[in-house]
Amino acid sequence: MLVVKVLKGNGVVVGVTVGARALRNLLKQEAGPRILKTVEASEKEQMKLFYFNGSCVDVERQTIDGVYLDRKRGIWKTKTFEYPDVIYNRGGGAIFTSASEKARKFREQMEEKNIPSINYLRGFNKLDLYSILKKNEKLREYLPFTKRVRSVKVLDDFFAKESAGFIKAFNGRKGEQVIKVEKTGPFFTYRYYKEGLFTGRSGSTKQLYEDVKEVLGNKPFLIQTAIDLMRYNNRVTDMRAELQRNGEKELEVVAICSRVSQVGSPITTHSESFPYDEFLKEKLQFSHEAFEVADRKIEAFLTDCYEALEGHYGPVGELGIDFALDRNGKVWFIESNAHSAKVSVVKAYEEDVVEKVFENPLRYGKRLVYEKHGIPWDEE
């Protein structure tokens, strides 16, 4: 079979989308550690890999001016590639959401060529996520009260019952569209992280509404009940789970990281990270029995979340799922990430786990390409 020989001889080609800054850094020979981990994984899997974003795509010629590592010379170079066998969105994926004619044409061409993707090409809408998970009876207990804010009245009603809440833009990454609001008498103190911790105060719900719109750039937003999170050294904690399908398409909870916020920060972005079993047992003093109970509950919750999202959006090779324990040990869903940056797992875990979290998605992508061409996986 010719296609088998082609794949065996040249390797499956992965096109990895990244942001413009990452591409510039590669051409300055400044590859970040997580890019290097992906390259190492591709070498182990005997796959070819190049990086690109929308500006690199030529839809008329159906080619991409990608950036790749010349392994013999050890330098990053630009080369014109045909469209890849499989796509992996690691950021810079505007071409998958843009309304431009070029982006629309590229998406059409991908569909015509039946080019699979390792992960979802579009990011999640937080309100949509909540709505999808709420339909699942097994997951409702993990969801904090959530409501879209269309008017000041929503804030009036919310703070008539609650003393604190989280305001979130529908779309946003790295915690930069998340605002913690606390009611103190007639005032509302709000905190958010954007290249540093910012604090503000509003004198009324009307002023709060206007302040939030300014901070979020008039993006649509929601409000959620604030979870009374477990703390360590008076800093809030939450968890990031890395769930992936391996080359056999089996679902694995590859790693769970406990994250500890910076002092005073309402979120755990730019946090310290630990393996969660070590953190719960050693830092939070969970007994062996208490940890085992929590671990079983958490693994079932994570698996149900992953499968519920696949049920709505279709099969996928990886998701990052953020969740937390409150002071009573109850599990709460925070959000899911379609494009996990894998920052926490690299900080927290030893090399064997880190290697696995970068290798699994590529093996899954290779499996998709084999299936597309009718190649038995045992020939891999």
N, C-alpha and C positions, 0 to 999 in steps of 0.2 A: 504494500500500500504506500503510494508516494508520500502522502501527508505524514505518515509515521516516520519515514526517512527524513523528511524535512525537519520535523520537530526534534527527532533524535540528533540530527546533525547540527542544527543551529540553536536549539533550545526555544522554549516558549518565550515570546517577547512581551514584556510587561511595560505599559506606558503609565507612569506615575505622575499625577498632577500635584504641583506644589505652587506656592505663591511666587510673585515676581522677585521678592527679596531673596528667597531661597535659591532661585535660579541664578541671580546675580552673584550670590556668595559662592555657588559651585564654580562659576566661571572665574572667580577670583581665587579658586582652589581652597575655599573655606567651607568644606562640607561639615555639617553638624553631626554629632555622634549618632543620632537616630537615623539619619540618612546612611551613614556608614554601616549601621547594623542591618539596614534593609539590603544594602549592596552585598554584605557578607552572606546574608540569607539567600540572595539570588544566586551567588556563586555556588553555595552548597547545593542548591536545587538545580544547578546547571540551567539557569534561566537568564535571558538577556533582559536588561532593564535600562530605560531612559526616563528622564524627567522633562516635564513640559507644563505649559499652561495655555490658555486660549490664544495668546499672541503668537504662539509657535505654530499654530495650525494653518495649513493652506487647504481650504476645502475644495478649490478648483483642481489642484493636483492630487488631492487626497494624500497629503504627506504632512509630516510634523518635523520641524527643526528642533530635535530633542537634544538634551545635554546628557552625556553619558561618561562613564569612567573608562578611559583607555587603560586597561589593566596592565599592558606591557610597559607603558611609560609612566603609569601612576598619576595621570593628570586628567582633569575634566575637560571635555571638548564638545563642540557642537557638530551634529551630523544630521542629515536629512533621512528620516525613517518613513517607511510605509506605516499605515495605521497598525497599532499593536494587536497582538492576539487577545489581550485582556487588559482592562483598565483598573487602576488602583488609585482612588482619590485620597490623597494625603494633604489636602488643602489646595487653595488656588483653583477651586472647581467652579468658578463663575460661568465657564462655558457650558456647564450643565444646567444653569438656571437663567442665563441671560436671554432677553427677548430679541437680541440682535439677529440679523439675517444670517450672519456667519455662524453664530452659535446654534441657531435652529437647524441650519444645513448640516453642521457637524453631527448633531444628535440624530438627524435623519439617516446620515451615512452610517453611523454606528449601528443603528437599528437594522438597516438594510444588510449590513455585513454580519449581523448577529454577534457583535463583539460583546462578550460578557464582562461583568464588573465584579471585583472581589467584594467591595462594600457598596453601600448605597451612594449614588452620585450626588444626591441632594442632601443637605442637612435637615434636621428635624425642626418642626414647628412645635414649641413647648405645649401650646394649647391642644394641638392635634394629638400629641402623645398622651396627654392626660385623658382626652376623650376616648382614645383607642383602648387604653388600659382600664378605664372605668367600666367598659362593657364586659370585661372579664371578671366573673364572680370571684375567682381566686385572688384577684389583685386589688379589689376595691379597698380592702382593709389597710393597704399600704400607702394609699394616696391622701395627701393633705387636701383640705378644702381649697378649691381653685376656682377663680372666676375672672372672666375678662373685664377689664376696666374701660368702659365706654364713656363714663361720666363721673362727676363728683359724687353723685348719689351712691354709686357702688362703694366708694371709699367711706362715705358716711355710714352706710349699712355695715360694712366690714368692721370699722373701728368702734361701732356701738357694741360689738360683741367681743372683739379681740383687742389686745393691747400691743400686739406686734404682728408684722407680716413681712413677706418677701414680695417685692415687685420685680417682675422679670419681663424683658422684651420677648416677643414670641421667638425670635431668632437671635442668637448671640453665642460667642465662644469665650473661653478663658475667664468666665465670671465677670466680664466687663459690661454686661447688660443686666446686672442683678443689684437690687437696692434693698437693704434691710431698713425697715421703718419701725420705730417704737414710739408709742403714744405716752407722753409724760405731761399730765395735766392737760392744758389747752394746746400744748405744742406737740409737734411731730419731729423727732430727730431721725435723720436718715444718713446711712453710710453706704458707700459703694467703693469699689476698687477699679481704678483706671490709671495704670502706671504708677500707682500709689494710692493710699487710703484717703478718701475724702469724706468729710462730715458736713452736713447742712441742717438747718432747722426751718420748719414751716409753722406759721401761726394758725393755720386752719386747713381743713381738707381741700378747700378750693386752692389755696396757695400750694399745698402739697401736690395736687394734680398738675398744676402749671410747672412746678419745679421738676417733677418727674418727667414730664414731656420734654423739658429742656435738656435734662441729663440724657435721655434716651433718643434725642433727636427726632421727636414726634413719631417714633415707631409704635405700633400697637403693643399693648402690654397687658399682663394679668397680675393678679395678686393672690398669694397663697398664705395660709396659716403658717406662722413661724413654728418650726419644730423646736422643742426644748432639748437641744442636742446634748449628747454626752460630751463632757469636757475633760481635758487633761491639762493640768497646770493652768487652769482658768482660760484655756483656749478651746474653741469649738473643734469637733472632730467629725469627719464623715469618711466615706469609703468610695473607692473607684474599683469596679470589677472589670476585668478584661475577659470577655467571653468570645470564643472563636470556634469555627468549624475547621477541623483538620483535613488532611488529604483524603481521609476516608469519609469526610463530611459529617463526622461525629461532633456533637457539641461538647466543648470543654470549658469549664471555668478555669482558665489558665492561671490567673492571679487575682488576688484581692488586696488592695493597698489601703491601709488606714492613713488618713491625712490629718494633720494638725495645723490649724490656721496660724497666721502671724498674730502677735498680740494686738487685740483690739479689732481685728478684721472679722467681718460677719461671714466670710466665706473662706474656703480652704485653698483658693488659688495661690500659687507660689508658696506652697506649704512644705513642711517636713512630711516624709512618707515612710511607712514601715509595713512589713508583711503583717497582714491583719491578725493572724493567729498569735504571732509574737506580741503584737500591740495589746490585744484584748487580755491575754494571759499575764503579761509582764507589766504593762503600764496601767491597765485598768483593773488588774487583779481578779479576772474571771477565774473561777475554779475550773478544773478539767470538765466536770459535769455541766456546768453552766455554759462553757464554750461549746461543748458537743451539741447541746440543745440549740444554741444560737446558730451554729454552723449548719445544721440540718435545715433549719428554717430559712436561712439566708440562701443556701444553694437551691432550694425549691423555689423561692421567690425569684431568684435571678433567672433560672431556667424558664419559669412561667412568663417572665417579662420578655425574654428573647423570643420565645415561641409565639407570644401574642403579637409582637411587632412583625415577625416574619409572616404571620397569618394575614396581616394587613398589607405589608409592603412587599412581600415576597422573600425568597431565600436570600441569605446574606452570610458572608464569611466572618464578620466580626462586628461587635458592638462594645462600646464602653458604657457601663451602667453605674450611675452615681446613686448612692443610697446612704442612709444614716441610721444610727440607733439613738433613741431618745434616752433620757435619764432613767426611764423604767425598763430599758432594754427592748422596746418595741421597734420593729423595722419600718422605715419610711422610704418610699421612692422619692428621689430628687429629680433626676432627668436621665436621659440616655443620649449618648453621643454617637453619631453615625461615623465620625472620623476621629477616633481617639488618637491623641498625640503621643500617648504612651510615656509621658513624662514621669508619672508617679511610679510605674512599674520599673523603669530604669533606675530610679532613685532607690527603690526599696529592696529589689530582689537580686539574688546572685545570678551569675552568668547563664546557668542552665535554663532558668525561667525566662530571662531576657531573650536568649536565643530563640526559645520556643515561641514567644509572643511575636517575634518578627518572621519566623519561618512558617508558622501555620497559615497565615493569609496567602503566602505565595504558593504553598502546596495546594491550598484550596483553589486558587486561581488556575494552577496547572491542571487540576482535576476538571475544572469547568471546560478548559480548552480541549482536553482529551475527550470528554463526553460530547462536545460539539462535533468533533471529527470522527466519532465512533471508535476511538482507540481504547482498547481494554486497559484499565488502570493497572493491571498486573504487569503490563509491559513498561511501566514507568521505571 
